Amino acid sequence: DPRGFRSARHFAAWIGLTPKDHSSGGKNRLGTITKAGDETLRSILVVGATAVISQMRRGRKRYWPWLERLLERKPPKLVAIALANKLARIAWKLMTSGQGYQPGYALVGARQ
């Protein structure tokens, strides 16, 4: 039940799409993803995100401007995890609110 999570971030953390925290002494150090939770669900989200990135890199389809900018700065595998995390958060919001997916909604108020 998605309502068992306080926020979309908690849902993404349960799936295992958030980085491990190795912070100490005021230094913020984030590691690899935690890989907690449902491995199948995490894999589906990451494979889907990888497919989106593959299409973008081939120039076939443009999705979100933030994703294009992130691909310019970060390796594709890291970007796939970031996109999978975002997709998990969107899915949580849709499941808890009962609304349908609205493609342009995520761009409202987003940094362009």
FENKA-V594679 format. One record per backbone hydrogen bond with DSSP energy under -0.5 kcal/mol. CO is the residue of the C=O (numbers start at 1). NH is the residue of the N-H. Records with the same first field share a line. If there is no record, write none. Layout:
CO=NH + NH
This chain:
1=4
2=5
7=11
8=12
9=13
10=14
11=15
12=16 + 17
16=35
18=34
20=22 + 31
24=27
26=28
27=24 + 29
29=22
32=20
37=39
38=42
39=43
40=44
41=45
42=46
43=47
44=48
45=49
46=50
47=51
48=52
49=53
50=54
51=55
52=56
53=57
54=58
55=60 + 61
56=59
64=67 + 68
65=69
66=70
67=71
68=72
69=73
70=73 + 74
75=79
76=80
77=81
78=82
79=83
80=84
81=85
82=86
83=87
84=88
85=89
86=90
87=91
88=92
89=93
90=94
91=95
92=96
93=97
94=98
102=105 + 106
104=107 + 108
105=108
107=110
